[in-house]
Amino acid sequence: MTSSVVEVSTAAVTARGSFIDALCVEELFVDPSYQRPTDMGRARTLAAAWDRRLAGVIEVSDRGEQQHPRYAVIDGAHRVEGARLRDPQSMVVASIHEGLSIAEEAALFDRLNRQRRRPSTWDHWRARKVSGDATVTAIEAVVSELGLRIDPGPREGNVRCTATLEKLAALGGTDLVRETLQLILSVWDLRADAYDAPIVHGVGLIQHHLRERIDPERLADTLLGVVPLALRTQAAALGDTLTGTAGVRMATTIMVLYNKNRRVLGRPVLVSARSFGGGARNARSLPLPSKTA
């Protein structure tokens, strides 16, 4: 699966038009589609010790005269809020970019944040989603199709393990993501803890590496006989004796229970950490996209 993130280079931004000017904070807003929520505690700290000389230059996008407020803050949201708390008529110095789409704003926000500090996985996901990343878009479509949501909140129906979903997509494409989530949904419905990263990863590794060797009915019945918390506890207990990632330990735990299942008869499938390649790619994995231009 290839990625089509909108890349915004400094040269491209300059070519479209950018300039420095002073803007009133009343003219500025934050687009929540790609920006993280403002930390008001941090903003109040900035306001209390405000020094315009140290505020630096923020990055904004000119959305045009028809937009009120007009300028979307790409970088510097907390400084803007700090200035606003100190004085609603405060002026800040901004590098104003013209002609950017919202997707290009999101890509620029993501690039600037990765250059200056490490964003959270969720920050990165949201920015890539808005910028049109092909992998993120495809995974979001699969999750939505199943009636689930990609959301960091610990609520029923939310899938929070975006990094794990990308690992599965790299291993077996979005079909593997769909099959994994479908099985979990059919067994545990919408309960939030069923979509924790180790469980999703473990089920996905089994689906990918043991597809021809397992009985789907027996696997589903095995999962029905245990709750997610018990699975995590048993997998954690293997940590001292089994090498591999949390996902590999989870896959091994599930297969131990699978082999003990007497409700649905079938042949046992003996496994070890190596059965799952440590979560790595194998001959059945999709080819990696070319990194050349």
C-alpha positions as CSV (number, residue, x, y, z in Angstrom):
1,M,0.0,0.0,0.0
2,T,1.5,3.3,-1.0
3,S,1.2,6.7,0.7
4,S,0.2,9.9,-0.9
5,V,0.8,12.4,1.8
6,V,0.7,16.0,0.6
7,E,4.3,17.2,0.9
8,V,4.8,20.9,1.3
9,S,8.4,22.1,0.9
10,T,9.7,25.5,2.0
11,A,10.4,26.3,-1.6
12,A,6.8,25.4,-2.6
13,V,5.3,27.5,0.2
14,T,7.5,30.5,-0.7
15,A,6.6,30.2,-4.4
16,R,2.9,30.4,-3.6
17,G,3.4,33.5,-1.5
18,S,4.4,34.1,2.1
19,F,5.3,37.2,3.9
20,I,5.8,38.5,7.5
21,D,3.2,40.8,9.1
22,A,1.7,41.6,12.5
23,L,-1.8,40.2,13.1
24,C,-4.3,40.8,15.9
25,V,-5.2,37.6,17.8
26,E,-8.9,38.3,16.9
27,E,-8.0,37.5,13.3
28,L,-6.6,34.0,14.2
29,F,-8.2,30.6,14.8
30,V,-7.2,27.0,15.2
31,D,-8.6,24.4,12.8
32,P,-9.4,21.3,15.0
33,S,-9.4,19.0,12.0
34,Y,-5.6,18.7,12.2
35,Q,-4.6,20.7,15.3
36,R,-4.4,19.1,18.8
37,P,-6.7,20.7,21.6
38,T,-5.1,23.7,23.2
39,D,-3.6,23.1,26.6
40,M,-5.0,26.0,28.5
41,G,-2.6,25.4,31.4
42,R,0.3,25.9,29.1
43,A,-1.4,29.0,27.5
44,R,-2.0,30.6,31.0
45,T,1.7,30.0,31.8
46,L,2.7,31.8,28.6
47,A,0.3,34.6,29.4
48,A,1.7,35.1,32.9
49,A,5.2,35.5,31.6
50,W,4.5,37.0,28.3
51,D,7.3,38.8,26.5
52,R,6.6,39.8,22.9
53,R,10.3,39.8,22.1
54,L,10.5,36.1,22.9
55,A,7.2,35.1,21.2
56,G,8.9,34.5,17.9
57,V,7.1,34.2,14.6
58,I,4.0,32.0,14.3
59,E,3.0,30.2,11.0
60,V,-0.5,30.9,9.6
61,S,-2.5,30.3,6.5
62,D,-4.6,33.0,4.9
63,R,-8.0,31.5,4.3
64,G,-9.2,34.6,2.4
65,E,-11.4,37.7,3.1
66,Q,-14.5,35.6,3.2
67,Q,-13.3,33.6,6.3
68,H,-13.9,35.1,9.7
69,P,-11.5,34.8,11.6
70,R,-9.3,34.9,8.5
71,Y,-6.1,33.2,9.5
72,A,-5.7,29.5,10.4
73,V,-2.8,29.0,12.9
74,I,-0.5,26.2,11.6
75,D,2.2,26.6,14.2
76,G,2.0,28.7,17.4
77,A,-1.5,28.0,18.7
78,H,-0.4,28.1,22.4
79,R,1.4,31.4,21.9
80,V,-1.7,32.8,20.2
81,E,-3.9,31.7,23.1
82,G,-1.4,33.0,25.7
83,A,-1.4,36.4,23.9
84,R,-5.2,36.4,23.8
85,L,-5.5,35.7,27.5
86,R,-3.2,38.6,28.3
87,D,-4.9,41.0,26.0
88,P,-7.7,40.2,23.4
89,Q,-6.3,42.9,21.2
90,S,-2.7,41.6,21.3
91,M,-0.6,41.6,18.1
92,V,1.7,38.7,17.1
93,V,4.2,38.4,14.3
94,A,3.3,35.8,11.7
95,S,4.6,34.2,8.6
96,I,1.5,34.3,6.4
97,H,1.2,31.6,3.7
98,E,-1.2,32.2,0.8
99,G,-2.9,29.7,-1.4
100,L,-2.7,26.6,0.8
101,S,-5.5,24.0,0.9
102,I,-6.5,22.6,4.3
103,A,-4.7,19.4,3.3
104,E,-1.6,21.3,2.7
105,E,-1.9,23.2,6.0
106,A,-2.2,19.8,7.8
107,A,0.9,18.5,6.0
108,L,2.9,21.6,6.9
109,F,1.7,21.4,10.5
110,D,2.8,17.8,10.6
111,R,6.2,18.6,9.1
112,L,6.9,21.5,11.4
113,N,5.9,19.5,14.5
114,R,8.2,16.6,13.5
115,Q,11.0,19.0,13.0
116,R,10.6,20.8,16.3
117,R,9.3,18.1,18.7
118,R,8.0,14.6,18.5
119,P,4.3,14.7,18.1
120,S,2.1,12.0,19.6
121,T,1.0,9.1,17.4
122,W,-2.5,10.6,17.5
123,D,-1.3,14.0,16.4
124,H,0.5,12.5,13.5
125,W,-2.5,10.3,12.5
126,R,-4.9,13.3,12.5
127,A,-2.6,15.4,10.4
128,R,-2.0,12.6,7.9
129,K,-5.7,12.0,7.7
130,V,-6.5,15.6,6.7
131,S,-3.5,15.7,4.3
132,G,-4.8,12.7,2.4
133,D,-2.4,10.0,3.4
134,A,-3.5,6.9,1.4
135,T,-2.8,4.4,4.2
136,V,-4.6,6.4,6.8
137,T,-7.5,7.0,4.5
138,A,-7.8,3.3,3.6
139,I,-7.7,2.1,7.2
140,E,-10.2,4.8,8.3
141,A,-12.6,3.5,5.6
142,V,-12.3,-0.1,6.8
143,V,-12.9,0.8,10.4
144,S,-15.9,3.0,9.6
145,E,-17.3,0.3,7.3
146,L,-17.4,-2.0,10.4
147,G,-19.3,0.5,12.5
148,L,-16.2,1.3,14.6
149,R,-14.3,4.6,15.0
150,I,-10.7,5.5,15.2
151,D,-10.6,7.7,18.3
152,P,-8.2,8.0,21.2
153,G,-11.1,8.1,23.8
154,P,-11.4,4.9,25.9
155,R,-15.1,4.3,24.8
156,E,-17.0,1.5,23.3
157,G,-16.6,1.2,19.6
158,N,-13.3,3.2,19.6
159,V,-10.2,1.7,18.0
160,R,-7.2,3.5,19.4
161,C,-4.2,1.4,18.2
162,T,-3.4,3.2,15.0
163,A,0.2,2.1,14.9
164,T,-0.9,-1.5,15.2
165,L,-3.4,-1.1,12.4
166,E,-0.6,0.2,10.2
167,K,1.5,-2.8,11.1
168,L,-1.3,-5.1,10.0
169,A,-1.8,-3.1,6.8
170,A,1.9,-3.4,6.0
171,L,1.7,-7.1,6.7
172,G,-1.4,-8.1,4.8
173,G,-3.1,-5.0,3.5
174,T,-6.4,-3.6,4.6
175,D,-8.0,-7.0,4.0
176,L,-6.0,-8.2,7.1
177,V,-7.1,-5.2,9.0
178,R,-10.8,-5.9,8.1
179,E,-10.6,-9.6,8.9
180,T,-8.9,-8.9,12.3
181,L,-11.4,-6.3,13.4
182,Q,-14.4,-8.3,12.1
183,L,-13.4,-11.3,14.2
184,I,-12.9,-9.2,17.3
185,L,-16.2,-7.4,16.7
186,S,-18.1,-10.7,16.3
187,V,-16.6,-12.1,19.5
188,W,-16.6,-9.1,21.9
189,D,-18.8,-6.6,20.1
190,L,-17.9,-2.9,20.9
191,R,-16.2,-3.3,24.3
192,A,-13.2,-0.9,24.4
193,D,-10.6,-3.2,25.9
194,A,-11.1,-5.7,23.0
195,Y,-9.4,-3.3,20.7
196,D,-6.2,-2.8,22.7
197,A,-3.1,-3.0,20.6
198,P,-1.7,-6.4,21.8
199,I,-5.1,-8.1,21.2
200,V,-5.6,-6.5,17.8
201,H,-2.0,-7.3,16.8
202,G,-2.1,-10.9,18.2
203,V,-5.4,-11.7,16.4
204,G,-4.0,-10.2,13.2
205,L,-0.8,-12.2,13.4
206,I,-2.8,-15.4,13.7
207,Q,-5.0,-14.5,10.8
208,H,-2.0,-13.8,8.6
209,H,0.6,-16.4,9.6
210,L,-1.7,-19.4,10.4
211,R,-4.5,-18.8,7.9
212,E,-4.2,-22.2,6.3
213,R,-3.7,-24.1,9.5
214,I,-6.4,-22.9,11.9
215,D,-10.1,-23.6,12.0
216,P,-11.9,-20.2,12.0
217,E,-14.9,-21.6,14.0
218,R,-12.6,-23.0,16.7
219,L,-10.6,-19.7,16.9
220,A,-13.8,-17.7,17.3
221,D,-15.1,-20.1,20.0
222,T,-11.7,-19.9,21.8
223,L,-12.0,-16.2,22.0
224,L,-15.6,-16.4,23.1
225,G,-14.4,-18.4,26.1
226,V,-12.2,-15.7,27.5
227,V,-12.5,-12.0,28.3
228,P,-9.9,-9.5,27.0
229,L,-8.6,-8.7,30.5
230,A,-7.8,-12.4,31.1
231,L,-6.0,-12.6,27.8
232,R,-3.8,-9.7,28.6
233,T,-3.0,-11.2,32.0
234,Q,-2.0,-14.5,30.5
235,A,0.0,-12.9,27.8
236,A,1.9,-10.8,30.3
237,A,2.7,-13.9,32.3
238,L,4.6,-15.2,29.2
239,G,6.8,-12.2,29.2
240,D,9.6,-13.8,31.3
241,T,9.7,-17.0,29.2
242,L,8.8,-16.0,25.7
243,T,10.7,-13.6,23.4
244,G,8.9,-11.3,20.9
245,T,6.6,-8.3,21.0
246,A,3.5,-8.0,23.0
247,G,1.5,-8.9,19.9
248,V,3.5,-12.1,19.4
249,R,3.0,-13.1,23.1
250,M,-0.7,-12.4,22.7
251,A,-0.9,-14.6,19.5
252,T,0.9,-17.4,21.3
253,T,-1.4,-17.1,24.3
254,I,-4.5,-17.3,22.1
255,M,-3.1,-20.4,20.3
256,V,-2.4,-22.1,23.7
257,L,-6.1,-21.7,24.5
258,Y,-7.0,-22.7,21.0
259,N,-5.2,-26.0,21.4
260,K,-6.9,-26.6,24.8
261,N,-10.4,-26.0,23.3
262,R,-12.5,-29.1,23.7
263,R,-15.8,-27.5,22.6
264,V,-14.9,-27.4,19.0
265,L,-12.8,-30.4,18.0
266,G,-9.8,-30.0,15.7
267,R,-6.1,-30.6,15.3
268,P,-3.8,-28.6,17.6
269,V,-1.5,-26.1,16.0
270,L,1.8,-26.0,17.7
271,V,3.4,-22.6,17.6
272,S,6.3,-20.6,19.0
273,A,7.3,-16.9,18.8
274,R,9.0,-17.8,15.5
275,S,5.7,-18.9,14.1
276,F,4.7,-15.2,13.9
277,G,8.0,-13.9,12.6
278,G,8.2,-11.6,15.6
279,G,5.5,-9.6,13.9
280,A,7.8,-9.1,10.9
281,R,7.0,-9.3,7.2
282,N,7.2,-12.7,5.4
283,A,6.7,-14.1,1.9
284,R,2.9,-13.5,2.2
285,S,3.3,-9.8,3.1
286,L,2.5,-7.1,0.6
287,P,5.6,-5.6,-1.2
288,L,7.0,-2.5,0.3
289,P,6.4,0.7,-1.7
290,S,9.4,2.0,-3.6
291,K,11.2,4.8,-1.8
292,T,12.5,6.3,-4.9
293,A,10.9,9.3,-6.5
